[in-house]
Amino acid sequence: MSRPSVAVTGAAGFIGSRVLAQLRRDHPDWELTGLDNFYRGEIREVAGISIDHVDIRHRDQLADALAGVDAVVHLAALSGVESCADRPDLAYETNVVGTTNVAYLCKRAGTALVFPFSAAVLGDPTEFPITTEMDREPLNWYGETKVLGEQAIETLAAGSFPAHQFLVANLYGHHRIDGRRVSKDVVIDFFVDRALAGEPRAFELATEEAPSVTEMAELVARIAREERGLEPTVELVANPREAETLVEEFTVDTTAVRETMGWEPHHTVEATIREQLAE
C-alpha cells in the first residue's frame, strides 16, 4: 500500500506551518507537501519539508503541485477584515478564485479536501453557542469572500470528492519553527506581548458590555503579576473596527466534532498565557 500523500496550502503561515509540523510528527511516513505564495508567510521549511512557491490563484501551477496527492488541507487565504477591505481584488482572487481552483482540482481528481471557514461568515449571531448550520450573514467583504469560497466547495464537492469543512473560532498562541517564533496578531498574543514589554494594555470595546475581551485583559494582567512580577494596566478605548461583529459572546458548539471524531481541546487559555509569559 502506498504512503498517503497530503498537501497543505498556506504552509508558510501561522496555521499552515503548525499543521504541517503536526502532520510530520504524527505521521512520519506520509508524503507531505507545503505550498505558499509567500505573500505574508516567510517560512521556507517546516520539519524538514521545503515549502514550494505556488500561488493558488494560478490553476495550472496549482494543478502541477497537487498532482497525485490524496488529500489537500486548504489553509491559504487573505484573512482579516481590514486586509480584505484594503485589497478587495486580492481578497476575491485568493479567497474565492483560489479556493475554487483548489476545489475544482479536487473534483477532477477525486481528492479529499479539508477547509476551515471563518466565523466571519455568520455576521452577528443571535443564538449561542454558534453552529455550522447557522445562516450566512457576513458583515464585511472578508466574510463575503469566505462565504463564496465555502459555497464553491460545497457545489463542486457534491457527488465528486469528500470535503470536510470546519468552523474556526478565535485562534491564539504561538509555535517555533527552527527556533523562530511564529504567532498571529490576535488579542491574547497582543496582551501578552504588551505585558512583557511593560506597556499599558490598550484594547477596543464596541460597548461597555464586552466581558470576553475584558476578562482576557484582566487574566493576562493577573498572570503577568504572578509569573513575572509585572504590573500591567488596562486601558479602555473605543472600537475602531466597526465592520466587525459586535456581539457580546462568540461561543462555539463543538458537540459534533467531539462525538464524531473524539476531539478534545488540549490547551486552556490560561495555560497558554502562562506558557507564553514563562518564556
Phi, psi and omega in degrees: 000132181289157179287140176300143179240125184230134175248139179242118174274154184069030188289346179268359182269182182301309182282313184301318180294324178292316180297316181297317178296319180293319177298319179296319179294316185280332184224072184297342182267354181284154172271114185244138179232133176250133181234141177195151175263000176060030176295319176239317182292142182243357182284134181251347180208138179227122177051041179081003181257117177287135180269124183277142179280101181222132179255120184294346178287341182256100191295320181297317178297318180294322180300318178297319183290329184264000182301124175086357180281152180271333182208150177237129171259105188267101183243356179289132180191159165263108186256162177099134181299312183293318180299318181287327177290323180287327182230070185298323180294315179296322178299316179294313182298323183278305188283334181254299182296313180299315179294321177297321176300314179300312182295320180297317180292326175294321178297316183296325184254354183072029183276137178291148183227135174243129186216126176270134173248149188277150174296347177297341180289343185270343182069232178256092180298150178249353178233146181222149358289157181282153180227168181288345182276353183293155180299146176272113180223065184297149182260353188210172184295324176303309179298322180295318179294326179290325175296315180298320177295318178298317180295323178297318179296313181299319181293312183286333183283336186306113178070009186241314182205154179285123178240124180246109180253141180222148182276129180260124175271206181286123179265148180204174178097190179204168173214175183239135175242112182052043178082356181265131180282125179244120182220182182228148180283080178237166190299320182295312179296324178300312180298316182297314180299319180290326178295316179294329180277355180071024181262155175299146178276120177241126178218163189257135176234134178283323178222182177283351181253084177219067188298327183296317180288318179299311180298325179295315179298317181292325178295315178298318180299317181294315181292325177298322177293316184289319186271327187238353184070020179275160179233066180291150177250161180244124180243129180264131177227169181290158181272115180274354186260068187291341183280353182262166182300144182241018180294155186279344178213164179212046179292146185242137178277113181255018183303314185299312182289330176293314184285325184278318187244357181070023182288138174220140177292142181254352183229144173253159179300314182298317180296321180293319178297317178299319180297316181293320181286339181279344183287000000 
